[in-house]
Amino acid sequence: MTAPRSTTSSQLASAWGLLAAMALLMLGNGLQGSLTGYRARLEGFPTLVVGVVMGGYYVGFLIGSMVTPRILKGVGHVRVYAGLASLASTAILIQVVFLDPSAWFAMRVVSGFCLAGLYVVAESWLNGISTNVTRGRLLASYMVVVMGFLAGGQLLLNVSDPASFELFVLASVLLSLAVVPIALARTGAPQLEYPRGLTLKDLFATAPLGMITAMMIGLANAGISGMGAVYAAEAGMTVPQISVFMGLTVAGGIALQWPVGYLSDAFSRRRVIALVAFVAAALAIVAMFLGPGRILFLANTFVFGGLSYSMYSLAVSHVNDLIGAHLLVGASAALIFVNGVGSILGPLAAASAISALGPEGFWVTQSVVHAGLGVYAVYRALKQRQLDILRPHTWDRVPFREP
């Protein structure tokens, strides 16, 4: 059964302030990520140090995903959103004042903390105003906004010279402006109940592939966003080429998210995860033999990014197939946590590989991570072959049945 178009439209209309705010946030966050990595290289930070600095974002992200739900219960969505957006804006400006790796690491931790909290606010807000029959389309619209404007933020690297302070100011202004749509929206945040959480042990016992996929893709995607600009610079790309390269990885995620999701609904999610992981690994290997910045290289980047960035939603879908509705929020929090753990390691792994092998080390890391995930997915498919031949929505929900 599908919801009436007017119902979905009315919910999108009620969420316009939140979606507009997230669009501004993603523009600023996308610009900040590429700018920080590129500027760190211009300042002469060693490649491994750049990896540590960029990894600070995911340290903060991990902390923010655990702390924000507790703050939300006492303060509410709007105040948490405004406070975190303002703090994130300030952190960017501090990077301009102190051109030091330690200071930048600390500010990246703050940025990660704030963005994780803002994601929790946005996603719980949308879940609160949606229904079971409209949630998919509403969250799909949200993901298009997030990934689309994140890609657009990469392109803002061309607006001014990365060696100056203007781009940092622009990123800060965008994050500050993100408070305005929330403040002016007529529809307030929903009043939500906070169900019990889900331990990592129980999550692994229920959906080990979903949990491992979330962690490994966190590692891979953080390596792309945190060290992609550094790789591109080391490979000899110009600033416009770097911005296009970074933007295409996210744009691919937007374009391929729906096709990959359709495949996972039509076939076994384990098999789709294995297929997507192996193809992404192959594309990473191909990228090492293509000239950086050339058309074929950029086309390969688009498809690789589309496959890699679409895999987190596969992990979420696989986990949600196997648990009861009363644990969906707890499972989401647990997946964000393990994804953050993997994300902390991503820039460090990519930086280490680049330092040891040169620019090609970036793609070596991506190929190894995706191939390893593909092997594990095949192992899980073979281990539970009887479940794997059924359509995902017919699987028994064990061990967490609804009360």
C-alpha positions in Angstrom: 0.0 0.0 0.0 1.3 3.4 -0.9 0.6 6.7 0.9 -1.4 9.3 -1.0 0.8 11.8 -2.8 -0.7 14.6 -0.7 0.4 13.0 2.5 4.0 12.6 1.4 3.9 16.2 0.0 2.6 17.6 3.2 5.3 15.9 5.2 8.0 17.2 2.9 6.4 20.6 3.2 6.5 20.4 7.0 10.2 19.4 6.8 11.3 22.1 4.4 13.1 24.0 7.1 15.1 21.0 8.2 16.0 20.0 4.6 17.0 23.5 3.7 19.2 23.7 6.8 20.8 20.3 6.0 21.5 21.6 2.5 23.5 24.5 3.9 25.2 22.3 6.4 26.4 19.9 3.7 27.7 22.7 1.5 29.8 23.9 4.4 30.9 20.5 5.5 31.8 19.3 2.0 33.9 22.4 1.5 35.6 22.1 4.9 36.6 18.5 4.4 38.4 18.9 1.1 39.8 22.3 2.0 41.3 21.0 5.3 43.1 18.2 3.6 44.3 20.3 0.7 45.4 23.2 2.9 47.2 20.9 5.3 49.3 19.7 2.4 50.0 23.4 1.4 51.1 24.1 4.9 53.7 21.3 4.7 52.1 18.8 7.1 53.5 15.3 6.6 51.1 13.0 4.8 50.6 10.8 7.9 50.0 13.8 10.0 47.3 14.9 7.6 45.7 11.5 8.0 45.7 11.9 11.8 44.2 15.4 11.5 41.4 14.2 9.1 40.8 11.2 11.3 40.0 13.6 14.2 36.6 14.3 12.6 35.6 10.7 13.0 36.8 10.6 16.6 34.4 13.5 17.3 31.7 11.8 15.2 31.9 8.7 17.3 31.6 10.7 20.5 28.8 12.8 19.1 26.7 9.8 18.1 26.8 8.6 21.7 26.2 11.9 23.5 23.7 13.7 21.4 20.6 11.4 22.1 21.1 12.1 25.8 21.2 15.9 25.2 18.1 15.7 23.0 16.0 14.2 25.8 16.6 17.2 28.0 17.0 20.2 25.6 15.0 19.4 22.4 15.8 19.3 18.7 15.8 23.0 17.9 18.2 24.1 20.6 20.6 21.2 20.1 20.6 21.9 16.3 21.3 25.6 16.8 24.0 25.1 19.4 25.9 22.4 17.4 25.7 24.4 14.1 27.1 27.5 15.8 29.9 25.5 17.5 30.8 23.8 14.2 31.0 27.2 12.5 33.3 28.5 15.2 35.6 25.5 14.9 36.3 26.2 11.2 37.3 29.8 12.0 39.7 28.6 14.6 41.5 26.6 12.0 42.4 29.8 10.2 43.8 31.4 13.3 46.0 28.5 14.4 47.8 26.8 11.5 49.0 24.0 13.6 48.4 20.2 13.3 47.4 19.8 17.0 44.9 22.7 16.8 43.5 21.4 13.6 43.1 17.9 15.0 41.2 19.3 18.0 38.9 21.4 15.7 38.3 18.4 13.5 37.2 16.5 16.6 34.8 19.3 17.4 33.5 19.4 13.9 32.9 15.7 13.9 31.1 15.9 17.2 28.8 18.6 15.9 28.0 17.0 12.6 27.2 13.6 14.2 24.8 15.4 16.6 23.2 17.3 13.7 22.7 14.0 11.8 21.0 12.5 14.9 18.8 15.6 15.2 17.8 15.5 11.5 17.2 11.8 11.2 15.2 11.5 14.4 13.2 14.6 13.4 12.3 13.0 10.0 11.5 9.6 11.6 9.2 11.4 14.0 7.1 13.2 11.4 6.9 10.3 8.9 4.8 7.1 8.9 5.6 3.6 7.9 4.3 4.1 4.4 6.0 7.5 3.8 9.3 7.1 5.7 11.2 5.6 2.7 10.4 8.4 0.4 11.0 11.1 3.0 14.4 9.7 4.0 15.3 9.2 0.4 14.6 12.9 -0.2 16.8 13.6 2.8 19.6 11.5 1.5 19.5 13.2 -1.9 19.8 16.6 -0.2 22.7 15.4 2.0 24.7 13.8 -0.7 23.8 16.3 -3.4 24.9 19.4 -1.4 27.9 17.5 0.0 29.0 17.1 -3.6 28.3 20.7 -4.3 30.5 21.7 -1.3 33.5 20.0 -3.0 33.0 22.2 -6.0 33.2 25.4 -3.8 36.9 24.7 -3.6 37.1 26.6 -6.9 35.6 29.8 -5.5 38.8 31.2 -4.1 42.5 30.4 -3.5 42.7 27.5 -0.9 46.0 29.1 0.3 44.0 32.2 1.6 41.4 32.4 4.4 38.3 33.2 2.3 37.2 29.6 1.9 37.3 28.9 5.6 35.1 31.9 6.2 32.7 30.8 3.5 32.4 27.3 5.1 31.8 29.0 8.5 29.1 31.3 7.0 27.3 28.4 5.4 27.1 26.5 8.7 25.9 29.6 10.5 23.2 30.2 7.9 22.0 26.7 8.5 20.3 27.8 11.7 18.0 30.3 9.9 15.6 27.8 8.2 15.2 25.9 11.5 14.5 29.1 13.3 11.9 30.4 10.7 10.1 27.1 10.2 6.5 27.1 11.3 6.4 23.4 12.1 8.2 22.5 15.3 10.2 19.3 16.1 8.2 16.2 17.0 8.0 14.8 20.5 9.8 11.5 20.4 10.0 8.5 22.6 13.4 7.0 23.1 13.3 3.2 23.0 16.0 1.0 24.5 19.3 0.6 22.8 21.0 -2.4 21.2 24.3 -3.7 22.3 27.1 -4.4 19.8 27.2 -8.0 20.9 23.5 -8.5 20.2 23.8 -6.6 16.9 26.7 -8.9 15.8 24.8 -12.0 16.9 21.7 -10.9 14.8 23.3 -9.4 11.7 27.1 -9.8 11.6 27.4 -8.9 7.9 25.4 -5.7 8.4 27.6 -4.7 11.3 30.9 -5.5 9.5 29.7 -3.8 6.3 28.9 -0.6 8.3 32.4 -0.6 9.8 34.3 -1.4 6.7 32.4 1.1 4.6 33.1 3.7 7.2 36.8 3.0 6.8 36.6 3.2 3.0 34.4 6.2 2.7 36.3 8.2 5.4 39.5 7.4 3.4 37.9 8.9 0.3 36.5 12.1 2.0 39.5 12.5 4.3 42.4 11.7 2.0 40.9 12.0 -1.5 42.1 15.6 -1.9 45.5 14.7 -0.6 45.8 11.8 -3.1 44.6 13.9 -5.9 47.2 16.6 -5.1 50.0 14.0 -4.8 48.9 12.6 -8.2 49.4 16.0 -9.8 45.8 17.2 -10.3 45.0 20.9 -10.4 42.6 22.5 -7.9 39.6 22.3 -10.4 40.4 18.7 -11.1 40.6 17.9 -7.4 37.2 19.5 -6.8 35.6 17.6 -9.7 37.3 14.3 -8.5 35.9 14.7 -5.0 32.5 15.9 -6.2 32.1 12.9 -8.6 32.6 10.4 -5.8 29.6 11.8 -3.9 27.6 12.4 -7.1 28.0 8.7 -8.0 26.5 7.9 -4.6 23.5 9.9 -5.4 23.0 8.4 -8.9 23.5 4.7 -7.9 21.9 4.7 -4.5 18.4 3.9 -5.9 19.6 1.2 -8.4 21.7 -0.5 -5.8 18.8 -0.4 -3.3 16.4 -1.8 -5.9 18.8 -4.7 -6.5 18.9 -5.4 -2.7 15.1 -5.5 -2.5 14.9 -7.9 -5.5 17.7 -10.3 -4.5 19.5 -11.4 -1.4 21.2 -8.5 0.3 24.2 -10.6 1.2 24.8 -11.4 -2.5 24.3 -7.7 -3.5 26.7 -6.6 -0.9 29.3 -9.1 -2.1 28.7 -8.1 -5.8 28.9 -4.3 -5.1 32.0 -4.8 -2.9 33.9 -6.9 -5.5 33.0 -4.5 -8.4 34.2 -1.5 -6.3 37.5 -3.3 -5.5 38.0 -4.0 -9.2 37.3 -0.3 -10.1 39.9 0.8 -7.5 42.5 -1.4 -9.2 41.6 0.0 -12.6 41.9 3.5 -11.3 45.6 2.9 -10.7 46.2 2.4 -14.4 44.2 5.4 -15.6 45.7 8.9 -16.0 44.5 11.0 -13.1 42.1 13.7 -14.2 41.3 12.1 -17.6 37.7 11.4 -18.7 38.0 7.6 -18.3 39.5 8.1 -14.8 36.7 10.5 -13.8 34.0 8.1 -15.2 35.6 5.3 -13.2 35.6 7.5 -10.1 31.9 8.3 -10.5 30.9 4.6 -10.6 33.4 3.6 -7.8 32.1 6.4 -5.6 28.5 5.4 -6.4 29.0 1.8 -5.3 31.1 2.6 -2.2 28.8 5.3 -0.9 25.7 3.2 -1.5 26.8 0.3 0.7 26.0 1.9 4.1 22.3 1.9 3.2 22.7 -1.8 2.3 24.1 -2.5 5.8 21.2 -0.6 7.4 18.6 -2.5 5.2 20.2 -5.8 6.0 20.1 -5.2 9.8 16.5 -3.8 9.7 15.4 -7.0 7.9 16.4 -9.1 10.9 15.2 -7.1 13.9 11.9 -6.0 15.4 10.5 -2.5 15.0 11.0 -1.7 18.7 14.8 -2.0 18.1 15.2 0.0 14.9 16.4 3.2 16.7 18.8 1.2 18.9 20.2 -0.6 15.8 20.6 2.7 14.0 22.6 4.2 16.8 24.8 1.0 17.0 25.4 1.1 13.3 26.4 4.8 13.4 28.8 3.9 16.2 30.6 1.1 14.4 30.6 3.2 11.2 32.4 5.9 13.2 34.9 3.3 14.5 35.8 2.4 10.9 35.8 6.0 9.9 38.5 6.9 12.4 40.8 4.3 10.8 40.0 5.3 7.2 42.2 8.4 6.8 45.0 6.8 8.8 45.0 3.7 6.6 44.9 5.8 3.4 47.7 8.1 4.6 49.9 5.2 5.6 49.5 3.6 2.2 50.2 6.8 0.4 53.3 7.4 2.4 54.6 3.9 1.7 53.5 3.4 -1.9 52.9 6.9 -3.3 49.6 8.1 -4.7 48.6 4.6 -5.8 48.5 3.6 -2.1 45.1 5.4 -1.9 43.6 3.0 -4.4 45.4 0.0 -2.9 43.6 0.7 0.4 40.2 1.0 -1.3 40.7 -2.2 -3.2 41.8 -4.2 -0.2 38.9 -3.0 2.0 36.2 -3.6 -0.6 37.6 -7.0 -1.6 37.9 -8.1 2.1 34.3 -7.1 2.6 33.2 -9.0 -0.5 35.0 -12.1 0.8 33.2 -11.8 4.1 29.8 -11.3 2.4 30.4 -14.5 0.4 31.3 -16.3 3.6 28.1 -15.2 5.3 26.0 -16.1 2.3 27.4 -19.6 2.2 27.0 -20.0 6.0 23.4 -19.1 5.9 22.4 -20.3 2.4 19.0 -21.3 3.5 18.1 -17.8 4.6 19.9 -16.2 1.7 17.6 -17.8 -1.0 14.5 -16.1 0.5 13.4 -12.6 -0.3 14.7 -10.2 2.4 11.2 -9.1 3.5 10.2 -12.8 4.3 13.1 -13.5 6.7 12.2 -14.4 10.2 13.1 -11.6 12.6 15.3 -13.3 15.1 16.4 -13.3 17.9 14.7 -9.9 18.6 11.0 -10.6 18.0 8.4 -7.9 18.7 6.9 -8.2 22.2 
